[in-house]
Amino acid sequence: MKIWELHGLRLDGAIRSTPDGDADVAGLVFSEKAYLLAVRDFRPPELVALVEERGAIAVARELVAYYEGLRAAGGSSGRSLVFARGSGPEPTLRRDDEELSPARMRSVSVSIP
């Protein structure tokens, strides 16, 4: 069982696993490494509330900007989050140092609105 599945049990299923094995937080998908980075700074209920209030794309943009700011300031172990394309329509975040499989590399979109 993944850590986010345990968190999801306490949050009535608002966090669950995707078919690809990533974390789906109320419609915003995180890779495992991205989720672990995010929950260091934001509690799981806080992430769920942010996505439910502001929407997945807005929160994804905010998280990317937040971690870029920390990285520029020398924080967060030099790691940041980046947009990636998952198998579904949901916005997906990965940690900037994650290697993508060839199939995912071909599908990465750089034109996130």
Backbone torsions as a table, in degrees:
resi	resn	phi	psi	omega
1	MET	NA	132.5	179.7
2	LYS	-78.9	154.9	-177.5
3	ILE	-59.1	-37.7	-179.1
4	TRP	-69.7	-24.8	175.2
5	GLU	-68.1	-36.7	174.1
6	LEU	-65.1	-43.4	176.9
7	HIS	-61.1	-40.4	-179.8
8	GLY	-62.4	-32.9	177.6
9	LEU	-61.4	-35.8	-179.3
10	ARG	-82.4	-11.4	-176.5
11	LEU	-118.2	30.4	177.0
12	ASP	53.5	37.9	175.3
13	GLY	79.5	11.6	179.5
14	ALA	-67.7	-19.1	175.6
15	ILE	-121.6	128.7	-179.0
16	ARG	-150.7	173.5	177.8
17	SER	-87.8	143.7	173.1
18	THR	-85.6	168.3	175.3
19	PRO	-59.1	-26.6	178.4
20	ASP	-82.4	-4.7	179.5
21	GLY	90.1	11.7	176.8
22	ASP	-89.9	174.3	179.3
23	ALA	-96.8	125.6	175.7
24	ASP	-104.0	110.3	-179.1
25	VAL	-104.6	92.1	177.8
26	ALA	53.5	31.3	178.0
27	GLY	107.3	-6.5	174.7
28	LEU	-107.5	121.5	-174.4
29	VAL	-96.2	134.2	177.3
30	PHE	-121.1	140.0	166.6
31	SER	-67.6	168.9	-180.0
32	GLU	-59.0	-46.9	-178.9
33	LYS	-65.9	-38.2	178.6
34	ALA	-65.7	-40.7	179.0
35	TYR	-63.2	-45.5	-179.2
36	LEU	-63.2	-36.3	176.0
37	LEU	-66.3	-45.6	-177.2
38	ALA	-64.0	-40.7	-176.9
39	VAL	-76.3	-6.4	170.4
40	ARG	-70.4	-30.8	-176.2
41	ASP	-108.4	-22.0	-177.8
42	PHE	-131.7	130.9	177.1
43	ARG	-69.5	147.7	-179.6
44	PRO	-52.2	-44.0	178.0
45	PRO	-62.0	-32.2	178.3
46	GLU	-67.5	-42.6	177.1
47	LEU	-60.9	-45.6	179.4
48	VAL	-59.9	-47.0	-179.1
49	ALA	-61.7	-41.7	178.7
50	LEU	-60.3	-47.3	-178.5
51	VAL	-65.3	-41.8	-180.0
52	GLU	-66.5	-34.7	-178.5
53	GLU	-80.9	-42.0	-170.8
54	ARG	-107.2	-18.3	-177.4
55	GLY	97.2	151.6	-173.7
56	ALA	-63.9	-43.4	-177.4
57	ILE	-66.9	-43.3	179.5
58	ALA	-62.2	-43.8	-179.7
59	VAL	-68.0	-38.5	177.2
60	ALA	-59.1	-45.7	178.1
61	ARG	-61.2	-43.4	-180.0
62	GLU	-62.9	-41.1	179.7
63	LEU	-67.7	-41.0	177.1
64	VAL	-60.1	-46.2	179.4
65	ALA	-64.9	-40.9	179.7
66	TYR	-59.3	-49.0	-177.4
67	TYR	-74.2	-28.3	173.1
68	GLU	-64.7	-41.5	177.7
69	GLY	-63.0	-43.4	177.3
70	LEU	-63.4	-41.5	-179.4
71	ARG	-63.3	-44.0	179.5
72	ALA	-63.0	-32.0	179.9
73	ALA	-86.0	-0.2	179.0
74	GLY	87.7	13.0	179.7
75	GLY	-98.9	-173.1	177.2
76	SER	53.3	33.6	178.5
77	SER	57.2	23.3	179.5
78	GLY	75.3	10.7	-178.3
79	ARG	-100.2	148.1	174.6
80	SER	-139.3	175.3	178.9
81	LEU	-108.1	148.2	178.3
82	VAL	-134.1	155.1	174.1
83	PHE	-72.7	143.0	174.2
84	ALA	-141.7	166.5	177.6
85	ARG	-104.4	126.0	176.5
86	GLY	-95.0	-167.3	-179.1
87	SER	-82.2	-13.9	-179.1
88	GLY	-113.9	-175.6	-178.3
89	PRO	-80.6	-9.2	-176.6
90	GLU	-69.4	146.1	172.8
91	PRO	-62.8	141.7	-176.0
92	THR	-126.8	135.0	176.8
93	LEU	-114.0	139.6	174.5
94	ARG	-128.4	159.6	173.5
95	ARG	-75.5	147.3	-172.7
96	ASP	-63.4	-19.7	-178.1
97	ASP	-97.4	4.8	-178.6
98	GLU	-77.2	137.4	174.2
99	GLU	-84.0	139.6	178.3
100	LEU	-99.4	147.4	174.4
101	SER	-67.8	157.0	179.2
102	PRO	-54.2	-38.5	179.8
103	ALA	-64.4	-41.5	179.7
104	ARG	-73.6	-32.2	178.4
105	MET	-60.8	-41.4	-179.9
106	ARG	-66.0	-26.8	-174.0
107	SER	-100.2	1.5	-179.9
108	VAL	-65.9	130.7	-178.9
109	SER	-104.7	129.3	177.3
110	VAL	-100.1	1.0	-177.5
111	SER	-108.3	53.2	176.3
112	ILE	-72.1	124.6	-177.7
113	PRO	-68.2	NA	NA
